[in-house]
Amino acid sequence: MSEQNTEQTLDETLNRTDFGQLINDNKKPILIVAAILVVGIIAFSFINNQRVMANQESLNRAFEFKVSVMDAYKEKKIKADDFITKMNSMAKEIEGSVSLVPSLLQNIDQLVKENKAEQAAAILKNWSAHFRASNYNLFFINIKRASLLEDLGKKDETISLLEQMKKSSIKVLKSKILLDLARLQMSSNPKAAKENLNIIIKDFESSSEASMAKVYLSRL
């Protein structure tokens, strides 16, 4: 028996089964799809690698800014005005960096001590634009900002900010936020104040805020 008769070609082998027949009939499209997948995997790997490199570069820049500006101000190596200027002109890709938030909040406290509350509130406002409503970094930034705005006598802005925080899914300090909001609303919007006070009494009945809410409610 000749070798030609005993050996099967790839086509003959594939044709033994329905699945093999399907592959055999569509070899070219399958090879094209396979080639596309390979190219896609290579492209994804390249893009992902570029993204990792970009993230690392951003982290490095954020660290450099922390050391040269934030830490320098905290250690009183640069003046408050210089710090404010550098904060307002910092690269947009590192403004709002999560790794810088703790240092930011420390710097804000220092600015307030140096009677720079107005500028501190403006810096916090800029940073708040970089986070989603459910982000804890935004929550802590807004807590600080609300306090500054009230101290600056900006009642309407404070109320607006507290109303945003009320809608957040974050439950931490929710009773305090509602109480502060209701307190500021008592003269300008007693109906809204009453609503917020009742929420405190109902949802946080064992809290100290609930006790204060009952006091405020008795004055409406």
GIFENPE-V216203 format. One record per residue. RES is the residue in one letter. SS is DSSP state (@ for helix, = for strand, . for the rest). Layout:
[[RES:SS] [RES:SS]]
//
This chain:
[[M:.] [S:.] [E:@] [Q:@] [N:@] [T:@] [E:.] [Q:.] [T:.] [L:@] [D:@] [E:@] [T:@] [L:@] [N:.] [R:.] [T:.] [D:@] [F:@] [G:@] [Q:@] [L:@] [I:@] [N:@] [D:@] [N:.] [K:@] [K:@] [P:@] [I:@] [L:@] [I:@] [V:@] [A:@] [A:@] [I:@] [L:@] [V:@] [V:@] [G:@] [I:@] [I:@] [A:@] [F:@] [S:@] [F:@] [I:@] [N:@] [N:@] [Q:@] [R:@] [V:@] [M:@] [A:@] [N:@] [Q:@] [E:@] [S:@] [L:@] [N:@] [R:@] [A:@] [F:@] [E:@] [F:@] [K:@] [V:@] [S:@] [V:@] [M:@] [D:@] [A:@] [Y:@] [K:@] [E:.] [K:.] [K:.] [I:.] [K:.] [A:@] [D:@] [D:@] [F:@] [I:@] [T:@] [K:@] [M:@] [N:@] [S:.] [M:.] [A:.] [K:.] [E:.] [I:.] [E:.] [G:.] [S:.] [V:@] [S:@] [L:@] [V:@] [P:@] [S:@] [L:@] [L:@] [Q:@] [N:@] [I:@] [D:@] [Q:@] [L:@] [V:@] [K:@] [E:.] [N:.] [K:.] [A:@] [E:@] [Q:@] [A:@] [A:@] [A:@] [I:@] [L:@] [K:@] [N:@] [W:@] [S:@] [A:.] [H:.] [F:.] [R:.] [A:.] [S:.] [N:.] [Y:@] [N:@] [L:@] [F:@] [F:@] [I:@] [N:@] [I:@] [K:@] [R:@] [A:@] [S:@] [L:@] [L:@] [E:@] [D:@] [L:.] [G:.] [K:.] [K:@] [D:@] [E:@] [T:@] [I:@] [S:@] [L:@] [L:@] [E:@] [Q:@] [M:@] [K:@] [K:@] [S:.] [S:.] [I:.] [K:.] [V:.] [L:.] [K:@] [S:@] [K:@] [I:@] [L:@] [L:@] [D:@] [L:@] [A:@] [R:@] [L:@] [Q:@] [M:.] [S:.] [S:.] [N:.] [P:@] [K:@] [A:@] [A:@] [K:@] [E:@] [N:@] [L:@] [N:@] [I:@] [I:@] [I:@] [K:@] [D:@] [F:.] [E:.] [S:.] [S:.] [S:@] [E:@] [A:@] [S:@] [M:@] [A:@] [K:@] [V:@] [Y:@] [L:@] [S:@] [R:.] [L:.]]
//
